[in-house]
Amino acid sequence: MERAEAEAIYDAGREVVVGVLLGMDRPIVQLEARVEKLERQLQRNSRNSSQPPSSDRPGAPPRRGKDRSGRKAGGQPGHEGHGRELLAVSAVDEVIEHWPERCQCGHVFCAAERVAVSDPARHQVEELPKLAVGVTEHRCQRVRCPACGAQRTGQLPVEVATSAFGPRLQAAIATLSVRNRVSRRDAVELCEELFGARISSGTIDQILARAGDALQQPHEQLLERMRRSVHVNVDETGWRLRGSQRALWGAFTDRIAVFQIARNRHEDHLRELLADHHGIVTSDRWWAYDHLPLARRQVCWSHLQRDFTAHAEGLGAERDFGHAGLEICERLFWAWEVYQHTHDRRQLRLAVRALRRQLKPLLRQHNRPWARYKRSRGMARNLLKIWPALWTFADRRGVQPTNNHAERGLRGAVIYRKLSLGSQSEQGERRTERLLSASITCRQQRRSLHAYLTELLTAHARGDPLPSLA
């Protein structure tokens, strides 16, 4: 503002000066709010938000670990070591004997003195044989019919005619692509270097498409099994279809994993995924889960811990709110860890009852209309609204206080999305969700994905009943 403009405002009278001063204060308040918002965005990391650890900047604070005793990682002094167990002699392919040549006294042993006086010292070396694919040529011979003179050609077996590659090699390629997230180009190089197989990136796409189509029925069986479960963990993340935004939903139990790709993360897609499921659903506080009855929900306390961490990094009453919430979280996780060892549900319920009495007054205090910080007031209001869903784990067996099971299940799918940049067609989405479901399900069942895909592709080519994952 120039001096002449200031003098003109002063000459206009008291009311004009007061109005100008009040008007000057509004942009300052707006700028302060904007600076505060930008500072909060800058401080976001995997400790105080749902961002993955891979997105943390180099200067981000270290993640909170389970062991904060200050000890170094690894085995501690006095810890009994674990060595590699030797295989039984019957499982060894070749035995090579090594005899001593001379003694320390200078005596040289001859062949007649090679007599073992005790059990030998055993050392086993595991090595890959020289790998190379076996090539089988199928010849369809042509003959002429002596009766009618027509020429006839022999027919290939059904399981051979569908592809130039056998089911084991196809299963290995699918496993490398889905489980190990190897790109098409790298898979071509690996097949050539490891197996001596001639293959192209287009052929790999065809193999993955064939495996995805074969998994249609097992994927539907997994979906039905999930909907009949008494407890399921659900989470969602982003996906891409030709660059446009989509959503990947995941539903997990102890034995199965089901993925579905949908248009967005809205409530209607969750209804479609769960359908007639009547069990307990563990999730975060995303609004798409709000239609579920509170008696059938378990809210993730790991998400609450991260939110309380974000508040603890604030100022004033908001910081006090965050520290009080973190203390409650630590006591809750300690009570759950004790329960995991003792299985004493009565003791767990007593601990939860004490935490309920401590948390509710804290939420009510910060939910008052005159509370200064809107963020803590909003979180307090939300937790009071879903209050019963915070404590379902204390009364229902098999329900955990966190949604870590679903987050771990989605982690591989997120890395797969980042490397593949999503899907290029809706048909590709269907195949991807089936392959991801089979991969995570086999891992949870401690089952070989390669062996399952080999059996599946063999049965699919022959038209035999498909092996189930459910």
MIMAR-115409 format. One record per residue (C-alpha): residue in three letters; z, x, y. Coordinates in steps of 0.02 Angstrom, whole numbers, plus 50000, padded with zeros to 5 digits. Example, Ala and Ser with C-alpha at 12.3 -4.5 7.8 and 13.67 -1.06 7.14 Angstrom:
<pts>
   residu      up    east   north
      ALA   50390   50615   49775
      SER   50357   50684   49947
</pts>
This chain:
<pts>
   residu      up    east   north
      MET   50000   50000   50000
      GLU   49951   50066   50171
      ARG   50075   50074   50318
      ALA   49979   49944   50417
      GLU   49989   49822   50271
      ALA   50177   49851   50254
      GLU   50204   49821   50441
      ALA   50103   49661   50435
      ILE   50211   49596   50291
      TYR   50371   49643   50386
      ASP   50311   49553   50543
      ALA   50273   49396   50441
      GLY   50458   49363   50417
      ARG   50598   49370   50290
      GLU   50528   49247   50163
      VAL   50362   49339   50150
      VAL   50451   49507   50124
      VAL   50562   49432   49987
      GLY   50412   49356   49901
      VAL   50316   49519   49903
      LEU   50464   49616   49833
      LEU   50489   49490   49693
      GLY   50304   49497   49655
      MET   50310   49686   49644
      ASP   50445   49675   49511
      ARG   50340   49572   49390
      PRO   50211   49707   49351
      ILE   50353   49831   49322
      VAL   50434   49715   49196
      GLN   50267   49689   49110
      LEU   50235   49876   49104
      GLU   50409   49908   49032
      ALA   50377   49779   48896
      ARG   50208   49857   48858
      VAL   50281   50033   48850
      GLU   50418   49972   48734
      LYS   50289   49890   48621
      LEU   50182   50048   48615
      GLU   50334   50156   48579
      ARG   50380   50043   48433
      GLN   50203   50056   48365
      LEU   50211   50245   48381
      GLN   50375   50251   48285
      ARG   50312   50145   48139
      ASN   50311   50235   47972
      SER   50347   50200   47789
      ARG   50536   50206   47820
      ASN   50543   50063   47944
      SER   50390   49958   47901
      SER   50277   49909   47756
      GLN   50154   50048   47792
      PRO   50114   50158   47640
      PRO   50183   50336   47639
      SER   50004   50403   47645
      SER   49986   50336   47822
      ASP   50136   50433   47890
      ARG   50093   50561   48023
      PRO   50147   50743   47993
      GLY   50297   50728   48110
      ALA   50368   50569   48032
      PRO   50550   50575   47972
      PRO   50574   50604   47785
      ARG   50590   50451   47675
      ARG   50762   50395   47620
      GLY   50793   50458   47444
      LYS   50913   50398   47310
      ASP   51007   50565   47300
      ARG   51077   50619   47468
      SER   51202   50742   47395
      GLY   51111   50894   47465
      ARG   51073   50967   47294
      LYS   50904   51044   47258
      ALA   50777   50946   47157
      GLY   50762   50978   46971
      GLY   50887   51019   46835
      GLN   51062   51067   46891
      PRO   51167   51212   46822
      GLY   51234   51167   46650
      HIS   51097   51039   46618
      GLU   51033   51042   46439
      GLY   50850   51087   46443
      HIS   50711   50993   46354
      GLY   50582   51099   46265
      ARG   50417   51049   46189
      GLU   50443   50981   46014
      LEU   50342   51060   45873
      LEU   50229   50952   45767
      ALA   50259   50937   45582
      VAL   50167   51062   45472
      SER   50065   50919   45397
      ALA   49996   50879   45571
      VAL   49936   51057   45603
      ASP   49750   51092   45579
      GLU   49761   51280   45555
      VAL   49901   51403   45518
      ILE   49880   51588   45563
      GLU   50008   51710   45494
      HIS   50065   51858   45600
      TRP   50160   51997   45509
      PRO   50253   52141   45593
      GLU   50158   52306   45586
      ARG   50301   52430   45610
      CYS   50489   52436   45629
      GLN   50585   52510   45775
      CYS   50642   52650   45660
      GLY   50461   52703   45643
      HIS   50426   52633   45469
      VAL   50251   52559   45448
      PHE   50244   52404   45339
      CYS   50116   52399   45201
      ALA   50037   52243   45125
      ALA   50157   52242   44977
      GLU   50307   52234   45095
      ARG   50250   52072   45177
      VAL   50386   51963   45101
      ALA   50467   51833   45215
      VAL   50657   51838   45211
      SER   50687   51681   45318
      ASP   50594   51542   45406
      PRO   50458   51605   45523
      ALA   50463   51590   45712
      ARG   50339   51451   45749
      HIS   50228   51438   45902
      GLN   50097   51302   45918
      VAL   49943   51302   46030
      GLU   49847   51143   46063
      GLU   49664   51164   46109
      LEU   49514   51051   46133
      PRO   49371   51073   46012
      LYS   49200   51104   46085
      LEU   49153   50930   46146
      ALA   48978   50861   46133
      VAL   48918   50685   46108
      GLY   48836   50647   45943
      VAL   48661   50577   45959
      THR   48603   50452   45828
      GLU   48421   50403   45824
      HIS   48383   50228   45759
      ARG   48206   50209   45692
      CYS   48135   50036   45674
      GLN   48000   50059   45543
      ARG   47840   49955   45545
      VAL   47765   49885   45386
      ARG   47619   49770   45346
      CYS   47649   49614   45245
      PRO   47540   49616   45086
      ALA   47537   49425   45084
      CYS   47477   49383   45261
      GLY   47432   49554   45329
      ALA   47548   49539   45482
      GLN   47638   49692   45545
      ARG   47828   49681   45553
      THR   47955   49798   45638
      GLY   48136   49826   45584
      GLN   48272   49756   45700
      LEU   48412   49855   45779
      PRO   48591   49801   45743
      VAL   48663   49693   45882
      GLU   48797   49820   45931
      VAL   48665   49957   45949
      ALA   48529   49861   46040
      THR   48633   49820   46195
      SER   48652   49999   46259
      ALA   48597   50178   46237
      PHE   48781   50232   46235
      GLY   48914   50198   46105
      PRO   49074   50099   46140
      ARG   49188   50253   46142
      LEU   49082   50340   46273
      GLN   49069   50181   46376
      ALA   49258   50157   46365
      ALA   49286   50338   46420
      ILE   49173   50312   46572
      ALA   49261   50149   46618
      THR   49431   50232   46599
      LEU   49381   50378   46711
      SER   49312   50259   46843
      VAL   49454   50130   46847
      ARG   49613   50214   46787
      ASN   49575   50388   46857
      ARG   49472   50325   47005
      VAL   49331   50451   46979
      SER   49178   50419   47088
      ARG   49007   50382   47012
      ARG   48939   50554   47057
      ASP   49091   50645   46988
      ALA   49084   50541   46829
      VAL   48903   50596   46803
      GLU   48955   50779   46820
      LEU   49107   50758   46705
      CYS   49003   50674   46570
      GLU   48879   50817   46576
      GLU   49009   50956   46582
      LEU   49137   50886   46459
      PHE   49030   50786   46338
      GLY   48855   50853   46363
      ALA   48796   50674   46395
      ARG   48644   50635   46502
      ILE   48688   50491   46616
      SER   48653   50427   46791
      SER   48759   50339   46922
      GLY   48659   50180   46896
      THR   48701   50183   46711
      ILE   48885   50200   46754
      ASP   48871   50043   46860
      GLN   48792   49953   46712
      ILE   48932   50010   46596
      LEU   49066   49950   46718
      ALA   48975   49785   46738
      ARG   48967   49764   46549
      ALA   49153   49803   46531
      GLY   49196   49683   46672
      ASP   49095   49542   46592
      ALA   49178   49574   46424
      LEU   49349   49559   46506
      GLN   49320   49382   46570
      GLN   49410   49295   46427
      PRO   49556   49421   46414
      HIS   49580   49405   46603
      GLU   49592   49216   46591
      GLN   49720   49235   46452
      LEU   49822   49352   46563
      LEU   49816   49223   46702
      GLU   49880   49085   46587
      ARG   50017   49198   46519
      MET   50074   49243   46695
      ARG   50085   49060   46745
      ARG   50199   49025   46596
      SER   50319   49168   46637
      VAL   50495   49133   46699
      HIS   50485   49268   46832
      VAL   50340   49351   46922
      ASN   50323   49479   47062
      VAL   50184   49442   47187
      ASP   50111   49549   47325
      GLU   49948   49560   47421
      THR   49848   49691   47513
      GLY   49682   49711   47601
      TRP   49512   49724   47517
      ARG   49333   49745   47576
      LEU   49173   49652   47533
      ARG   49021   49738   47611
      GLY   49136   49795   47751
      SER   49211   49623   47788
      GLN   49396   49590   47769
      ARG   49460   49515   47606
      ALA   49627   49510   47514
      LEU   49682   49574   47343
      TRP   49823   49472   47264
      GLY   49927   49541   47121
      ALA   50049   49452   47005
      PHE   50156   49558   46888
      THR   50279   49533   46748
      ASP   50358   49664   46635
      ARG   50210   49655   46517
      ILE   50056   49598   46612
      ALA   49967   49619   46778
      VAL   49842   49498   46853
      PHE   49732   49537   47004
      GLN   49627   49415   47105
      ILE   49518   49449   47257
      ALA   49512   49307   47385
      ARG   49448   49274   47560
      ASN   49615   49305   47645
      ARG   49805   49311   47624
      HIS   49834   49127   47659
      GLU   49941   49002   47566
      ASP   49798   48912   47477
      HIS   49751   49069   47379
      LEU   49930   49094   47323
      ARG   49933   48913   47262
      GLU   49773   48945   47166
      LEU   49843   49105   47089
      LEU   50010   49030   47034
      ALA   49941   48855   46996
      ASP   50074   48766   46890
      HIS   50196   48913   46883
      HIS   50376   48850   46891
      GLY   50473   49013   46876
      ILE   50551   49130   47004
      VAL   50434   49220   47125
      THR   50489   49385   47201
      SER   50395   49432   47360
      ASP   50412   49490   47538
      ARG   50435   49371   47686
      TRP   50250   49343   47721
      TRP   50223   49165   47783
      ALA   50106   49120   47638
      TYR   50259   49112   47523
      ASP   50352   48987   47634
      HIS   50290   48836   47536
      LEU   50386   48893   47381
      PRO   50555   48809   47354
      LEU   50697   48926   47403
      ALA   50777   48903   47232
      ARG   50620   48982   47155
      ARG   50609   49131   47273
      GLN   50685   49304   47280
      VAL   50658   49398   47443
      CYS   50632   49586   47429
      TRP   50781   49686   47494
      SER   50679   49845   47507
      HIS   50577   49760   47643
      LEU   50738   49707   47727
      GLN   50802   49885   47721
      ARG   50645   49948   47809
      ASP   50660   49811   47941
      PHE   50842   49854   47971
      THR   50791   50037   47987
      ALA   50667   49989   48124
      HIS   50805   49895   48217
      ALA   50926   50041   48197
      GLU   50801   50150   48290
      GLY   50809   50031   48439
      LEU   50935   50016   48580
      GLY   51100   49928   48613
      ALA   51137   49771   48515
      GLU   50976   49788   48416
      ARG   51031   49960   48354
      ASP   51202   49892   48304
      PHE   51116   49751   48211
      GLY   51008   49875   48116
      HIS   51152   49990   48067
      ALA   51257   49842   48006
      GLY   51110   49779   47903
      LEU   51079   49951   47827
      GLU   51261   49961   47773
      ILE   51245   49793   47684
      CYS   51084   49851   47600
      GLU   51165   50009   47535
      ARG   51312   49913   47464
      LEU   51195   49788   47382
      PHE   51088   49922   47300
      TRP   51244   50011   47240
      ALA   51309   49849   47162
      TRP   51141   49824   47076
      GLU   51141   50002   47009
      VAL   51316   49977   46939
      TYR   51257   49816   46857
      GLN   51110   49908   46778
      HIS   51236   50017   46685
      THR   51376   49894   46648
      HIS   51279   49729   46634
      ASP   51434   49644   46703
      ARG   51361   49494   46795
      ARG   51533   49433   46850
      GLN   51563   49596   46944
      LEU   51389   49583   47022
      ARG   51423   49406   47083
      LEU   51588   49459   47160
      ALA   51500   49600   47254
      VAL   51362   49482   47312
      ARG   51490   49354   47370
      ALA   51572   49486   47480
      LEU   51404   49536   47553
      ARG   51361   49355   47591
      ARG   51523   49336   47689
      GLN   51480   49494   47787
      LEU   51296   49459   47822
      LYS   51301   49278   47877
      PRO   51412   49303   48032
      LEU   51303   49450   48082
      LEU   51146   49342   48075
      ARG   51228   49200   48169
      GLN   51287   49318   48305
      HIS   51110   49382   48336
      ASN   51030   49210   48320
      ARG   51112   49143   48478
      PRO   50991   49086   48615
      TRP   51061   49210   48740
      ALA   51039   49360   48625
      ARG   50947   49493   48724
      TYR   50831   49567   48592
      LYS   50699   49447   48528
      ARG   50655   49550   48375
      SER   50830   49549   48302
      ARG   50848   49365   48349
      GLY   50685   49325   48259
      MET   50737   49418   48101
      ALA   50910   49337   48102
      ARG   50832   49164   48120
      ASN   50710   49197   47978
      LEU   50846   49260   47858
      LEU   50957   49110   47894
      LYS   50809   48997   47860
      ILE   50778   49073   47687
      TRP   50961   49112   47652
      PRO   50967   49052   47468
      ALA   50814   49159   47425
      LEU   50911   49318   47467
      TRP   51032   49299   47322
      THR   50933   49227   47175
      PHE   50946   49390   47078
      ALA   51136   49369   47061
      ASP   51117   49209   46959
      ARG   50953   49228   46865
      ARG   50931   49354   46726
      GLY   50777   49463   46736
      VAL   50760   49444   46925
      GLN   50776   49602   47029
      PRO   50825   49612   47213
      THR   50666   49706   47260
      ASN   50479   49681   47243
      ASN   50450   49864   47199
      HIS   50371   49815   47033
      ALA   50227   49729   47123
      GLU   50209   49866   47254
      ARG   50194   49998   47118
      GLY   50065   49891   47028
      LEU   49960   49875   47185
      ARG   49969   50059   47230
      GLY   49830   50113   47113
      ALA   49720   49969   47171
      VAL   49745   50021   47352
      ILE   49690   50199   47313
      TYR   49541   50130   47217
      ARG   49492   50025   47369
      LYS   49505   50173   47487
      LEU   49394   50280   47376
      SER   49266   50147   47332
      LEU   49268   50057   47503
      GLY   49289   49890   47412
      SER   49152   49786   47330
      GLN   48971   49750   47371
      SER   48956   49577   47292
      GLU   49065   49432   47237
      GLN   49014   49466   47057
      GLY   49074   49644   47082
      GLU   49240   49576   47145
      ARG   49263   49476   46985
      ARG   49227   49629   46878
      THR   49342   49740   46982
      GLU   49491   49622   46970
      ARG   49468   49610   46781
      LEU   49458   49799   46759
      LEU   49610   49828   46870
      SER   49707   49695   46773
      ALA   49666   49777   46607
      SER   49711   49951   46672
      ILE   49883   49905   46740
      THR   49923   49790   46593
      CYS   49886   49927   46466
      ARG   49997   50046   46565
      GLN   50142   49922   46568
      GLN   50123   49891   46381
      ARG   50113   50079   46347
      ARG   49944   50048   46271
      SER   49789   50159   46274
      LEU   49662   50087   46396
      HIS   49524   50189   46314
      ALA   49567   50124   46141
      TYR   49574   49944   46204
      LEU   49408   49955   46296
      THR   49327   50034   46142
      GLU   49385   49889   46034
      LEU   49335   49763   46168
      LEU   49159   49830   46195
      THR   49129   49842   46007
      ALA   49184   49662   45979
      HIS   49087   49599   46130
      ALA   48926   49682   46070
      ARG   48943   49609   45896
      GLY   48996   49437   45955
      ASP   49164   49452   45866
      PRO   49329   49380   45935
      LEU   49388   49484   46082
      PRO   49555   49577   46075
      SER   49688   49500   46186
      LEU   49793   49583   46321
      ALA   49919   49442   46343
</pts>
